[in-house]
Amino acid sequence: MRILSAIMATVATLTMSLGIAHAAYAPDVTRSDVEALQPLWQPDRLDLPKPIRFRHGDVSWLPSLAKQAGWPDDAIPKLSELILRESGGCPNRRGGDKVDEDCNITGVSEWNHRSDTGLLQINGVNYDTKRNKWAAICHELNICTQAPLLDAYTNLQAGLVLYRISGFGPWDPCTWRVCKASTTSMP
């Protein structure tokens, strides 16, 4: 026990004496050193992006965010149409949700497609490996649950994964075997 106490006392003495020696030789702090330590974000900066105000039926914010997420320019007009059809431009919407004009959830109209998520109403088979062991979004982006897809940017990135695999096919009802050719004859 005495040996252990002696070692600890020696280590403590060396640590303190070396610390004091280093403090004695510390350089003076200049104004430029202090300025270099200021945070990058300044409350008076004018170039900060403004938060998006999501409103049902409005996707005026989409081109900029879609480009940031990696969508090609030529796909954005069709992407806008799909988002308006799928979610009305409300990123926090799950399948069956009713929303007001400010995208606030006001209720649920249907309970049979609750895994559809966010702007593009991405279905659970695309992110949940319990439903589909090849779920592309889970494998590509490591997003395997619904919650992250309620973020607009993340949902656009996930949608881009599906788009790169099969274009706009995941949002085309005819690829779901529900689109049938008309059998009625025209007069």
N, CA, C and O atoms as a DFTB+ gen file, in Angstrom:
748 C
 N C O
     1  1       0.818      -1.178       0.000
     2  2       0.000       0.000       0.000
     3  2       0.872       1.256       0.000
     4  3       0.540       2.255      -0.638
     5  1       2.027       1.190       0.748
     6  2       2.934       2.337       0.800
     7  2       3.532       2.610      -0.574
     8  3       3.729       3.760      -0.964
     9  1       3.812       1.556      -1.283
    10  2       4.409       1.722      -2.617
    11  2       3.401       2.404      -3.541
    12  3       3.755       3.322      -4.281
    13  1       2.168       1.963      -3.497
    14  2       1.126       2.555      -4.326
    15  2       0.935       4.032      -3.990
    16  3       0.782       4.860      -4.887
    17  1       0.943       4.362      -2.700
    18  2       0.797       5.763      -2.276
    19  2       1.983       6.587      -2.754
    20  3       1.808       7.733      -3.167
    21  1       3.179       6.029      -2.705
    22  2       4.375       6.743      -3.144
    23  2       4.322       6.995      -4.649
    24  3       4.688       8.074      -5.114
    25  1       3.866       5.998      -5.409
    26  2       3.768       6.153      -6.872
    27  2       2.751       7.245      -7.195
    28  3       3.002       8.102      -8.042
    29  1       1.610       7.212      -6.523
    30  2       0.567       8.211      -6.788
    31  2       1.061       9.605      -6.426
    32  3       0.788      10.558      -7.157
    33  1       1.770       9.747      -5.334
    34  2       2.291      11.052      -4.923
    35  2       3.312      11.557      -5.946
    36  3       3.335      12.747      -6.261
    37  1       4.149      10.668      -6.462
    38  2       5.159      11.046      -7.452
    39  2       4.480      11.497      -8.745
    40  3       4.863      12.511      -9.329
    41  1       3.475      10.747      -9.189
    42  2       2.763      11.099     -10.416
    43  2       2.069      12.448     -10.250
    44  3       2.112      13.281     -11.156
    45  1       1.442      12.665      -9.122
    46  2       0.750      13.927      -8.871
    47  2       1.740      15.090      -8.865
    48  3       1.452      16.146      -9.429
    49  1       2.908      14.911      -8.233
    50  2       3.918      15.968      -8.171
    51  2       4.444      16.294      -9.559
    52  3       4.576      17.466      -9.911
    53  1       4.743      15.277     -10.349
    54  2       5.248      15.502     -11.710
    55  2       4.199      16.193     -12.576
    56  3       4.520      17.089     -13.357
    57  1       2.968      15.778     -12.434
    58  2       1.897      16.368     -13.236
    59  2       1.735      17.844     -12.910
    60  3       1.611      18.671     -13.814
    61  1       1.735      18.177     -11.635
    62  2       1.558      19.578     -11.235
    63  2       2.758      20.411     -11.650
    64  3       2.592      21.531     -12.132
    65  1       3.975      19.880     -11.471
    66  2       5.157      20.683     -11.793
    67  2       5.279      20.891     -13.301
    68  3       5.675      21.968     -13.748
    69  1       4.945      19.879     -14.079
    70  2       4.997      20.045     -15.529
    71  2       3.913      21.009     -15.992
    72  3       4.135      21.803     -16.906
    73  1       2.756      20.943     -15.371
    74  2       1.667      21.861     -15.722
    75  2       2.031      23.295     -15.416
    76  3       1.730      24.190     -16.206
    77  1       2.668      23.531     -14.294
    78  2       3.089      24.881     -13.922
    79  2       4.152      25.372     -14.885
    80  3       4.145      26.536     -15.288
    81  1       5.074      24.479     -15.257
    82  2       6.128      24.864     -16.190
    83  2       5.530      25.243     -17.539
    84  3       5.957      26.225     -18.146
    85  1       4.567      24.495     -18.009
    86  2       3.943      24.820     -19.285
    87  2       3.152      26.115     -19.205
    88  3       3.130      26.891     -20.161
    89  1       2.500      26.354     -18.068
    90  2       1.723      27.573     -17.916
    91  2       2.640      28.793     -17.924
    92  3       2.251      29.852     -18.418
    93  1       3.836      28.660     -17.389
    94  2       4.766      29.770     -17.364
    95  2       5.199      30.157     -18.768
    96  3       5.545      31.315     -19.000
    97  1       5.190      29.229     -19.706
    98  2       5.638      29.504     -21.065
    99  2       4.482      29.638     -22.048
   100  3       4.712      29.609     -23.257
   101  1       3.258      29.784     -21.575
   102  2       2.101      29.906     -22.470
   103  2       2.176      31.231     -23.213
   104  3       2.496      32.257     -22.613
   105  1       1.886      31.225     -24.508
   106  2       1.943      32.475     -25.272
   107  2       0.785      33.389     -24.892
   108  3      -0.259      32.937     -24.421
   109  1       0.997      34.693     -25.109
   110  2      -0.071      35.654     -24.852
   111  2      -1.187      35.443     -25.868
   112  3      -0.932      35.128     -27.030
   113  1      -2.406      35.618     -25.425
   114  2      -3.564      35.495     -26.307
   115  2      -3.777      36.825     -27.003
   116  3      -3.865      37.868     -26.356
   117  1      -3.860      36.783     -28.332
   118  2      -4.089      38.013     -29.092
   119  2      -5.556      38.095     -29.493
   120  3      -6.296      37.117     -29.382
   121  1      -5.965      39.262     -29.956
   122  2      -7.353      39.462     -30.386
   123  2      -7.698      38.533     -31.547
   124  3      -8.820      38.029     -31.606
   125  1      -6.771      38.293     -32.469
   126  2      -7.067      37.425     -33.621
   127  2      -7.287      35.978     -33.171
   128  3      -8.066      35.249     -33.785
   129  1      -6.596      35.559     -32.088
   130  2      -6.834      34.206     -31.567
   131  2      -8.250      34.081     -31.033
   132  3      -8.908      33.061     -31.239
   133  1      -8.718      35.106     -30.353
   134  2     -10.066      35.088     -29.791
   135  2     -11.092      35.111     -30.918
   136  3     -12.089      34.391     -30.856
   137  1     -10.867      35.919     -31.938
   138  2     -11.800      35.980     -33.066
   139  2     -11.874      34.645     -33.784
   140  3     -12.939      34.256     -34.262
   141  1     -10.752      33.939     -33.865
   142  2     -10.744      32.639     -34.544
   143  2     -11.587      31.610     -33.802
   144  3     -12.031      30.627     -34.395
   145  1     -11.810      31.828     -32.508
   146  2     -12.591      30.892     -31.720
   147  2     -14.087      31.195     -31.730
   148  3     -14.868      30.440     -31.150
   149  1     -14.501      32.283     -32.377
   150  2     -15.912      32.628     -32.418
   151  2     -16.675      31.572     -33.200
   152  3     -16.120      30.982     -34.127
   153  1     -17.944      31.315     -32.851
   154  2     -18.726      30.318     -33.584
   155  2     -18.955      30.757     -35.024
   156  3     -18.990      31.950     -35.324
   157  1     -19.109      29.774     -35.912
   158  2     -19.350      30.086     -37.318
   159  2     -20.720      30.730     -37.511
   160  3     -20.893      31.570     -38.395
   161  1     -21.683      30.344     -36.696
   162  2     -23.021      30.909     -36.816
   163  2     -23.087      32.197     -36.038
   164  3     -22.741      32.227     -34.857
   165  1     -23.521      33.250     -36.670
   166  2     -23.706      34.536     -36.015
   167  2     -25.165      34.942     -36.176
   168  3     -25.705      34.848     -37.278
   169  1     -25.811      35.385     -35.114
   170  2     -27.233      35.721     -35.206
   171  2     -27.534      36.854     -36.181
   172  3     -28.673      36.976     -36.633
   173  1     -26.562      37.677     -36.515
   174  2     -26.815      38.802     -37.405
   175  2     -26.457      38.497     -38.869
   176  3     -26.491      39.398     -39.708
   177  1     -26.119      37.257     -39.179
   178  2     -25.809      36.896     -40.568
   179  2     -27.065      36.968     -41.415
   180  3     -28.149      36.601     -40.960
   181  1     -26.927      37.430     -42.623
   182  2     -28.068      37.572     -43.510
   183  2     -28.231      36.400     -44.465
   184  3     -29.301      36.230     -45.050
   185  1     -27.197      35.594     -44.632
   186  2     -27.244      34.537     -45.635
   187  2     -27.721      33.184     -45.104
   188  3     -27.618      32.179     -45.807
   189  1     -28.240      33.145     -43.880
   190  2     -28.740      31.886     -43.336
   191  2     -30.011      31.487     -44.075
   192  3     -30.849      32.338     -44.376
   193  1     -30.160      30.195     -44.371
   194  2     -31.395      29.782     -45.044
   195  2     -32.589      29.962     -44.114
   196  3     -32.519      29.694     -42.915
   197  1     -33.666      30.416     -44.696
   198  2     -34.885      30.581     -43.908
   199  2     -35.569      29.226     -43.769
   200  3     -35.566      28.432     -44.710
   201  1     -36.154      28.955     -42.606
   202  2     -36.852      27.676     -42.448
   203  2     -38.036      27.612     -43.424
   204  3     -38.657      28.628     -43.736
   205  1     -38.322      26.430     -43.882
   206  2     -39.416      26.236     -44.825
   207  2     -40.733      26.247     -44.057
   208  3     -40.866      25.595     -43.021
   209  1     -41.685      26.980     -44.567
   210  2     -43.041      26.953     -43.997
   211  2     -43.866      26.068     -44.922
   212  3     -44.229      26.471     -46.027
   213  1     -44.151      24.871     -44.460
   214  2     -44.912      23.918     -45.257
   215  2     -46.397      24.255     -45.168
   216  3     -46.942      24.458     -44.083
   217  1     -47.036      24.308     -46.335
   218  2     -48.470      24.559     -46.412
   219  2     -49.061      23.564     -47.398
   220  3     -48.478      23.284     -48.445
   221  1     -50.220      23.036     -47.049
   222  2     -50.881      22.062     -47.908
   223  2     -51.154      22.683     -49.283
   224  3     -51.746      23.756     -49.392
   225  1     -50.706      21.980     -50.326
   226  2     -50.918      22.443     -51.699
   227  2     -49.842      23.362     -52.232
   228  3     -49.946      23.820     -53.370
   229  1     -48.810      23.650     -51.453
   230  2     -47.740      24.556     -51.884
   231  2     -46.405      23.820     -51.881
   232  3     -45.959      23.326     -50.845
   233  1     -45.777      23.754     -53.040
   234  2     -44.444      23.142     -53.125
   235  2     -43.439      24.120     -53.749
   236  3     -42.482      23.699     -54.399
   237  1     -43.659      25.413     -53.549
   238  2     -42.752      26.420     -54.103
   239  2     -41.330      26.266     -53.558
   240  3     -40.375      26.687     -54.211
   241  1     -41.178      25.686     -52.405
   242  2     -39.882      25.462     -51.746
   243  2     -39.159      24.236     -52.311
   244  3     -37.969      24.051     -52.059
   245  1     -39.868      23.402     -53.069
   246  2     -39.333      22.092     -53.467
   247  2     -38.101      22.137     -54.364
   248  3     -37.150      21.410     -54.077
   249  1     -38.045      22.942     -55.439
   250  2     -36.865      22.864     -56.318
   251  2     -35.537      23.002     -55.580
   252  3     -34.600      22.246     -55.841
   253  1     -35.453      23.949     -54.673
   254  2     -34.200      24.159     -53.940
   255  2     -33.851      22.952     -53.062
   256  3     -32.717      22.473     -53.087
   257  1     -34.820      22.464     -52.291
   258  2     -34.559      21.338     -51.391
   259  2     -34.287      20.056     -52.172
   260  3     -33.438      19.258     -51.774
   261  1     -34.995      19.853     -53.271
   262  2     -34.781      18.648     -54.090
   263  2     -33.376      18.643     -54.694
   264  3     -32.727      17.599     -54.755
   265  1     -32.915      19.800     -55.135
   266  2     -31.541      19.882     -55.673
   267  2     -30.521      19.560     -54.585
   268  3     -29.540      18.859     -54.834
   269  1     -30.758      20.077     -53.369
   270  2     -29.853      19.778     -52.257
   271  2     -29.824      18.280     -51.967
   272  3     -28.784      17.733     -51.599
   273  1     -30.967      17.621     -52.136
   274  2     -31.054      16.177     -51.870
   275  2     -30.483      15.350     -53.017
   276  3     -30.333      14.136     -52.881
   277  1     -30.161      15.985     -54.146
   278  2     -29.516      15.279     -55.247
   279  2     -30.399      14.979     -56.447
   280  3     -29.945      14.316     -57.380
   281  1     -31.644      15.443     -56.457
   282  2     -32.540      15.170     -57.577
   283  2     -32.077      15.923     -58.817
   284  3     -31.638      17.069     -58.717
   285  1     -32.170      15.290     -59.988
   286  2     -31.810      15.987     -61.225
   287  2     -32.861      17.060     -61.560
   288  3     -34.046      16.894     -61.272
   289  1     -32.409      18.148     -62.166
   290  2     -33.300      19.258     -62.500
   291  2     -34.494      18.816     -63.355
   292  3     -35.617      19.275     -63.143
   293  1     -34.249      17.927     -64.316
   294  2     -35.331      17.543     -65.227
   295  2     -36.404      16.688     -64.553
   296  3     -37.482      16.510     -65.120
   297  1     -36.143      16.159     -63.371
   298  2     -37.130      15.343     -62.657
   299  2     -37.999      16.173     -61.709
   300  3     -39.024      15.687     -61.231
   301  1     -37.608      17.400     -61.436
   302  2     -38.294      18.197     -60.416
   303  2     -39.746      18.536     -60.789
   304  3     -40.599      18.499     -59.902
   305  1     -40.075      18.862     -62.041
   306  2     -41.497      19.112     -62.333
   307  2     -42.395      17.906     -62.023
   308  3     -43.462      18.073     -61.432
   309  1     -41.983      16.711     -62.409
   310  2     -42.769      15.507     -62.118
   311  2     -42.763      15.230     -60.615
   312  3     -43.781      14.823     -60.056
   313  1     -41.641      15.444     -59.969
   314  2     -41.533      15.270     -58.523
   315  2     -42.532      16.187     -57.809
   316  3     -43.180      15.774     -56.847
   317  1     -42.653      17.419     -58.277
   318  2     -43.614      18.362     -57.690
   319  2     -45.035      17.834     -57.802
   320  3     -45.796      17.890     -56.836
   321  1     -45.399      17.324     -58.969
   322  2     -46.735      16.757     -59.168
   323  2     -46.986      15.598     -58.203
   324  3     -48.043      15.509     -57.577
   325  1     -45.996      14.716     -58.096
   326  2     -46.152      13.550     -57.223
   327  2     -46.315      13.950     -55.757
   328  3     -47.157      13.397     -55.050
   329  1     -45.525      14.895     -55.311
   330  2     -45.606      15.319     -53.911
   331  2     -46.956      15.962     -53.621
   332  3     -47.540      15.743     -52.560
   333  1     -47.445      16.754     -54.564
   334  2     -48.771      17.342     -54.370
   335  2     -49.839      16.255     -54.296
   336  3     -50.763      16.349     -53.489
   337  1     -49.718      15.227     -55.132
   338  2     -50.697      14.136     -55.122
   339  2     -50.563      13.259     -53.880
   340  3     -51.565      12.890     -53.267
   341  1     -49.351      12.933     -53.517
   342  2     -49.118      11.976     -52.441
   343  2     -49.359      12.561     -51.047
   344  3     -50.029      11.940     -50.221
   345  1     -48.818      13.748     -50.785
   346  2     -48.887      14.304     -49.413
   347  2     -49.419      15.720     -49.363
   348  3     -49.605      16.273     -48.279
   349  1     -49.669      16.317     -50.518
   350  2     -50.089      17.712     -50.535
   351  2     -48.963      18.661     -50.161
   352  3     -49.198      19.847     -49.930
   353  1     -47.731      18.142     -50.100
   354  2     -46.579      18.965     -49.715
   355  2     -46.353      19.019     -48.218
   356  3     -45.608      19.872     -47.734
   357  1     -46.984      18.121     -47.480
   358  2     -46.844      18.077     -46.013
   359  2     -45.895      16.945     -45.623
   360  3     -46.268      15.777     -45.732
   361  1     -44.677      17.258     -45.171
   362  2     -43.680      16.224     -44.890
   363  2     -43.992      15.345     -43.691
   364  3     -43.473      14.232     -43.595
   365  1     -44.821      15.815     -42.783
   366  2     -45.107      15.070     -41.560
   367  2     -46.304      14.135     -41.717
   368  3     -46.801      13.595     -40.729
   369  1     -46.754      13.946     -42.907
   370  2     -47.972      13.181     -43.160
   371  2     -47.679      11.696     -43.339
   372  3     -46.757      11.309     -44.058
   373  1     -48.491      10.867     -42.664
   374  2     -48.458       9.422     -42.873
   375  2     -49.734       9.039     -43.604
   376  3     -50.715       9.783     -43.588
   377  1     -49.719       7.887     -44.241
   378  2     -50.873       7.441     -45.004
   379  2     -52.160       7.514     -44.213
   380  3     -52.256       6.980     -43.108
   381  1     -53.151       8.180     -44.788
   382  2     -54.444       8.306     -44.133
   383  2     -54.609       9.544     -43.280
   384  3     -55.721       9.831     -42.836
   385  1     -53.532      10.295     -43.032
   386  2     -53.636      11.494     -42.207
   387  2     -54.438      12.584     -42.906
   388  3     -54.324      12.781     -44.115
   389  1     -55.250      13.286     -42.123
   390  2     -55.913      14.499     -42.579
   391  2     -55.064      15.659     -42.062
   392  3     -54.534      15.604     -40.952
   393  1     -54.939      16.709     -42.874
   394  2     -54.148      17.872     -42.469
   395  2     -54.923      19.157     -42.726
   396  3     -55.833      19.192     -43.554
   397  1     -54.549      20.217     -42.005
   398  2     -55.119      21.529     -42.270
   399  2     -54.207      22.270     -43.245
   400  3     -53.244      21.692     -43.749
   401  1     -54.495      23.523     -43.510
   402  2     -53.725      24.274     -44.506
   403  2     -52.264      24.490     -44.105
   404  3     -51.428      24.755     -44.968
   405  1     -51.941      24.381     -42.810
   406  2     -50.564      24.532     -42.335
   407  2     -49.870      23.190     -42.098
   408  3     -48.852      23.127     -41.410
   409  1     -50.421      22.130     -42.665
   410  2     -49.865      20.778     -42.572
   411  2     -49.910      20.201     -41.161
   412  3     -49.166      19.268     -40.861
   413  1     -50.743      20.719     -40.309
   414  2     -50.934      20.134     -38.986
   415  2     -51.865      18.931     -39.132
   416  3     -52.891      19.014     -39.807
   417  1     -51.510      17.828     -38.506
   418  2     -52.346      16.628     -38.550
   419  2     -53.616      16.901     -37.744
   420  3     -53.552      17.306     -36.584
   421  1     -54.770      16.673     -38.374
   422  2     -56.053      16.925     -37.694
   423  2     -56.834      15.651     -37.437
   424  3     -57.864      15.683     -36.763
   425  1     -56.362      14.533     -37.961
   426  2     -57.071      13.275     -37.765
   427  2     -56.585      12.233     -38.749
   428  3     -55.626      12.453     -39.489
   429  1     -57.262      11.091     -38.748
   430  2     -56.914       9.993     -39.663
   431  2     -58.189       9.563     -40.366
   432  3     -59.201       9.283     -39.724
   433  1     -58.132       9.515     -41.692
   434  2     -59.312       9.104     -42.453
   435  2     -59.301       7.613     -42.765
   436  3     -60.357       6.993     -42.881
   437  1     -58.113       7.040     -42.900
   438  2     -57.977       5.615     -43.212
   439  2     -56.817       5.046     -42.412
   440  3     -55.828       5.734     -42.156
   441  1     -56.944       3.789     -42.021
   442  2     -55.914       3.141     -41.209
   443  2     -55.193       2.036     -41.966
   444  3     -54.358       1.347     -41.380
   445  1     -55.483       1.844     -43.239
   446  2     -54.938       0.687     -43.951
   447  2     -53.615       0.937     -44.671
   448  3     -53.076       0.008     -45.273
   449  1     -53.083       2.126     -44.634
   450  2     -51.785       2.366     -45.284
   451  2     -50.936       3.339     -44.463
   452  3     -50.390       4.307     -44.993
   453  1     -50.838       3.068     -43.173
   454  2     -50.120       3.949     -42.256
   455  2     -48.609       3.910     -42.429
   456  3     -47.914       4.775     -41.896
   457  1     -48.080       2.928     -43.162
   458  2     -46.627       2.901     -43.359
   459  2     -46.194       3.872     -44.454
   460  3     -45.001       4.148     -44.583
   461  1     -47.134       4.401     -45.250
   462  2     -46.789       5.405     -46.257
   463  2     -46.348       6.660     -45.516
   464  3     -47.022       7.116     -44.592
   465  1     -45.199       7.222     -45.933
   466  2     -44.548       8.211     -45.080
   467  2     -44.048       9.432     -45.820
   468  3     -43.401       9.313     -46.860
   469  1     -44.347      10.608     -45.289
   470  2     -43.732      11.857     -45.705
   471  2     -44.175      12.393     -47.048
   472  3     -45.217      12.014     -47.584
   473  1     -43.355      13.287     -47.578
   474  2     -43.664      13.977     -48.827
   475  2     -44.038      13.024     -49.947
   476  3     -45.033      13.235     -50.640
   477  1     -43.245      11.976     -50.126
   478  2     -43.448      11.039     -51.231
   479  2     -44.246       9.811     -50.814
   480  3     -44.391       8.866     -51.589
   481  1     -44.766       9.827     -49.584
   482  2     -45.555       8.706     -49.076
   483  2     -44.854       7.375     -49.353
   484  3     -45.446       6.454     -49.917
   485  1     -43.606       7.291     -48.955
   486  2     -42.785       6.103     -49.162
   487  2     -43.328       4.963     -48.317
   488  3     -43.488       5.097     -47.103
   489  1     -43.607       3.856     -48.958
   490  2     -44.230       2.705     -48.310
   491  2     -43.217       1.903     -47.505
   492  3     -42.032       1.864     -47.838
   493  1     -43.696       1.267     -46.444
   494  2     -42.857       0.469     -45.556
   495  2     -42.070      -0.632     -46.242
   496  3     -41.011      -1.018     -45.747
   497  1     -42.548      -1.148     -47.359
   498  2     -41.786      -2.204     -48.042
   499  2     -40.455      -1.679     -48.554
   500  3     -39.569      -2.465     -48.892
   501  1     -40.301      -0.358     -48.618
   502  2     -39.058       0.233     -49.113
   503  2     -38.054       0.570     -48.012
   504  3     -36.897       0.871     -48.303
   505  1     -38.490       0.521     -46.739
   506  2     -37.555       0.818     -45.645
   507  2     -37.561      -0.224     -44.533
   508  3     -36.604      -0.289     -43.762
   509  1     -38.594      -1.030     -44.424
   510  2     -38.733      -1.973     -43.312
   511  2     -38.320      -3.381     -43.749
   512  3     -39.030      -4.029     -44.518
   513  1     -37.184      -3.846     -43.263
   514  2     -36.695      -5.168     -43.672
   515  2     -37.539      -6.309     -43.105
   516  3     -37.397      -7.450     -43.545
   517  1     -38.406      -6.028     -42.146
   518  2     -39.336      -7.063     -41.676
   519  2     -40.398      -7.333     -42.725
   520  3     -40.934      -8.438     -42.805
   521  1     -40.701      -6.329     -43.527
   522  2     -41.695      -6.475     -44.593
   523  2     -41.058      -6.885     -45.917
   524  3     -41.699      -7.530     -46.747
   525  1     -39.808      -6.512     -46.109
   526  2     -39.115      -6.793     -47.368
   527  2     -37.619      -6.847     -47.073
   528  3     -37.002      -5.822     -46.786
   529  1     -37.046      -8.029     -47.143
   530  2     -35.628      -8.148     -46.774
   531  2     -34.705      -7.374     -47.719
   532  3     -33.539      -7.156     -47.391
   533  1     -35.200      -6.962     -48.874
   534  2     -34.403      -6.185     -49.826
   535  2     -34.759      -4.707     -49.770
   536  3     -34.489      -3.991     -50.735
   537  1     -35.340      -4.229     -48.712
   538  2     -35.791      -2.835     -48.598
   539  2     -34.655      -1.874     -48.958
   540  3     -33.699      -1.713     -48.200
   541  1     -34.775      -1.245     -50.117
   542  2     -33.692      -0.442     -50.687
   543  2     -33.266       0.721     -49.809
   544  3     -32.072       0.990     -49.678
   545  1     -34.210       1.406     -49.213
   546  2     -33.863       2.581     -48.404
   547  2     -33.106       2.168     -47.149
   548  3     -32.183       2.861     -46.720
   549  1     -33.489       1.058     -46.571
   550  2     -32.776       0.554     -45.398
   551  2     -31.338       0.188     -45.780
   552  3     -30.393       0.515     -45.062
   553  1     -31.187      -0.488     -46.906
   554  2     -29.849      -0.930     -47.320
   555  2     -28.981       0.211     -47.839
   556  3     -27.774       0.227     -47.599
   557  1     -29.582       1.164     -48.546
   558  2     -28.792       2.258     -49.138
   559  2     -28.483       3.381     -48.140
   560  3     -27.360       3.883     -48.090
   561  1     -29.489       3.767     -47.349
   562  2     -29.333       4.926     -46.465
   563  2     -29.295       4.571     -44.980
   564  3     -29.113       5.441     -44.129
   565  1     -29.468       3.294     -44.680
   566  2     -29.526       2.836     -43.297
   567  2     -30.702       3.477     -42.542
   568  3     -30.622       3.737     -41.341
   569  1     -31.782       3.721     -43.272
   570  2     -33.023       4.227     -42.680
   571  2     -34.011       3.073     -42.758
   572  3     -34.522       2.752     -43.831
   573  1     -34.272       2.460     -41.626
   574  2     -35.072       1.239     -41.587
   575  2     -36.342       1.397     -40.756
   576  3     -37.021       0.413     -40.462
   577  1     -36.659       2.624     -40.380
   578  2     -37.880       2.907     -39.626
   579  2     -38.581       4.104     -40.258
   580  3     -38.014       4.793     -41.106
   581  1     -39.802       4.340     -39.842
   582  2     -40.626       5.387     -40.446
   583  2     -40.236       6.800     -40.008
   584  3     -40.245       7.716     -40.831
   585  1     -39.902       6.990     -38.766
   586  2     -39.713       8.328     -38.204
   587  2     -38.750       9.228     -38.993
   588  3     -39.103      10.380     -39.247
   589  1     -37.562       8.772     -39.392
   590  2     -36.658       9.674     -40.123
   591  2     -37.243      10.160     -41.449
   592  3     -36.872      11.226     -41.940
   593  1     -38.147       9.388     -42.021
   594  2     -38.718       9.748     -43.320
   595  2     -39.768      10.849     -43.214
   596  3     -40.269      11.319     -44.235
   597  1     -40.106      11.263     -42.010
   598  2     -41.029      12.384     -41.834
   599  2     -40.310      13.731     -41.971
   600  3     -40.950      14.783     -41.943
   601  1     -38.994      13.699     -42.117
   602  2     -38.202      14.889     -42.403
   603  2     -38.178      15.083     -43.921
   604  3     -37.900      14.138     -44.659
   605  1     -38.463      16.291     -44.390
   606  2     -38.590      16.554     -45.825
   607  2     -37.320      16.198     -46.598
   608  3     -37.398      15.517     -47.620
   609  1     -36.168      16.640     -46.137
   610  2     -34.912      16.389     -46.839
   611  2     -34.595      14.888     -46.880
   612  3     -34.209      14.357     -47.922
   613  1     -34.760      14.221     -45.756
   614  2     -34.496      12.784     -45.687
   615  2     -35.447      12.021     -46.601
   616  3     -35.038      11.066     -47.262
   617  1     -36.710      12.432     -46.644
   618  2     -37.692      11.779     -47.496
   619  2     -37.316      11.952     -48.962
   620  3     -37.460      11.020     -49.754
   621  1     -36.838      13.131     -49.326
   622  2     -36.404      13.355     -50.712
   623  2     -35.185      12.495     -51.051
   624  3     -35.085      11.979     -52.164
   625  1     -34.274      12.340     -50.117
   626  2     -33.118      11.475     -50.352
   627  2     -33.564      10.023     -50.528
   628  3     -33.072       9.321     -51.411
   629  1     -34.488       9.582     -49.695
   630  2     -34.994       8.212     -49.793
   631  2     -35.739       8.012     -51.109
   632  3     -35.594       6.978     -51.762
   633  1     -36.530       8.998     -51.491
   634  2     -37.232       8.922     -52.767
   635  2     -36.258       8.848     -53.937
   636  3     -36.521       8.170     -54.930
   637  1     -35.142       9.544     -53.814
   638  2     -34.122       9.508     -54.867
   639  2     -33.536       8.104     -55.022
   640  3     -33.217       7.686     -56.135
   641  1     -33.394       7.380     -53.922
   642  2     -32.920       5.989     -54.002
   643  2     -33.876       5.177     -54.874
   644  3     -33.444       4.447     -55.767
   645  1     -35.177       5.309     -54.608
   646  2     -36.168       4.569     -55.394
   647  2     -36.183       5.038     -56.852
   648  3     -36.297       4.224     -57.768
   649  1     -36.068       6.338     -57.060
   650  2     -36.048       6.902     -58.415
   651  2     -34.872       6.358     -59.224
   652  3     -35.018       6.035     -60.403
   653  1     -33.712       6.260     -58.587
   654  2     -32.529       5.757     -59.307
   655  2     -32.679       4.282     -59.662
   656  3     -32.094       3.818     -60.640
   657  1     -33.458       3.545     -58.875
   658  2     -33.678       2.127     -59.160
   659  2     -34.705       1.938     -60.268
   660  3     -34.497       1.133     -61.175
   661  1     -35.826       2.684     -60.202
   662  2     -36.907       2.424     -61.160
   663  2     -37.666       3.664     -61.605
   664  3     -38.860       3.590     -61.892
   665  1     -36.985       4.801     -61.663
   666  2     -37.645       6.017     -62.131
   667  2     -38.822       6.370     -61.234
   668  3     -38.748       6.217     -60.014
   669  1     -39.906       6.842     -61.840
   670  2     -41.089       7.192     -61.066
   671  2     -42.037       6.015     -60.906
   672  3     -43.172       6.198     -60.464
   673  1     -41.599       4.812     -61.255
   674  2     -42.413       3.606     -61.144
   675  2     -43.031       3.374     -59.771
   676  3     -44.197       2.984     -59.703
   677  1     -42.309       3.595     -58.670
   678  2     -42.916       3.348     -57.356
   679  2     -44.154       4.204     -57.080
   680  3     -44.945       3.870     -56.198
   681  1     -44.333       5.286     -57.809
   682  2     -45.486       6.165     -57.608
   683  2     -46.517       6.040     -58.734
   684  3     -47.461       6.827     -58.802
   685  1     -46.338       5.059     -59.610
   686  2     -47.250       4.863     -60.731
   687  2     -48.232       3.748     -60.385
   688  3     -47.824       2.593     -60.261
   689  1     -49.520       4.069     -60.225
   690  2     -50.494       3.043     -59.841
   691  2     -50.543       1.861     -60.808
   692  3     -50.913       0.756     -60.411
   693  1     -50.181       2.078     -62.053
   694  2     -50.218       0.973     -63.021
   695  2     -49.164      -0.089     -62.717
   696  3     -49.302      -1.234     -63.149
   697  1     -48.122       0.272     -61.984
   698  2     -47.114      -0.729     -61.613
   699  2     -47.542      -1.518     -60.389
   700  3     -46.876      -2.485     -60.019
   701  1     -48.654      -1.121     -59.744
   702  2     -49.128      -1.817     -58.555
   703  2     -50.205      -2.837     -58.901
   704  3     -50.802      -3.431     -58.003
   705  1     -50.457      -3.043     -60.162
   706  2     -51.484      -3.975     -60.654
   707  2     -52.903      -3.510     -60.307
   708  3     -53.812      -4.332     -60.187
   709  1     -53.092      -2.210     -60.148
   710  2     -54.441      -1.701     -59.899
   711  2     -54.946      -0.898     -61.088
   712  3     -56.105      -0.483     -61.118
   713  1     -54.086      -0.684     -62.056
   714  2     -54.477       0.079     -63.234
   715  2     -54.918      -0.905     -64.312
   716  3     -54.149      -1.777     -64.715
   717  1     -56.145      -0.764     -64.772
   718  2     -56.664      -1.679     -65.776
   719  2     -57.119      -0.897     -66.987
   720  3     -57.622       0.220     -66.864
   721  1     -56.945      -1.475     -68.139
   722  2     -57.402      -0.830     -69.360
   723  2     -58.930      -0.831     -69.371
   724  3     -59.575      -1.764     -68.893
   725  1     -59.473       0.217     -69.918
   726  2     -60.933       0.326     -69.973
   727  2     -61.493      -0.725     -70.918
   728  3     -60.964      -0.934     -72.010
   729  1     -62.553      -1.380     -70.499
   730  2     -63.175      -2.415     -71.330
   731  2     -64.491      -1.923     -71.916
   732  3     -65.168      -2.640     -72.653
   733  1     -64.843      -0.680     -71.573
   734  2     -66.079      -0.152     -72.146
   735  2     -65.807       0.439     -73.509
   736  3     -64.764       1.054     -73.728
   737  1     -66.729       0.259     -74.414
   738  2     -66.539       0.796     -75.756
   739  2     -67.067       2.210     -75.819
   740  3     -68.055       2.558     -75.173
   741  1     -66.405       2.995     -76.591
   742  2     -66.794       4.393     -76.750
   743  2     -67.806       4.470     -77.895
   744  3     -67.631       3.769     -78.891
   745  1     -68.856       5.293     -77.798
   746  2     -69.820       5.417     -78.893
   747  2     -69.202       6.105     -80.103
   748  3     -69.875       6.291     -81.117
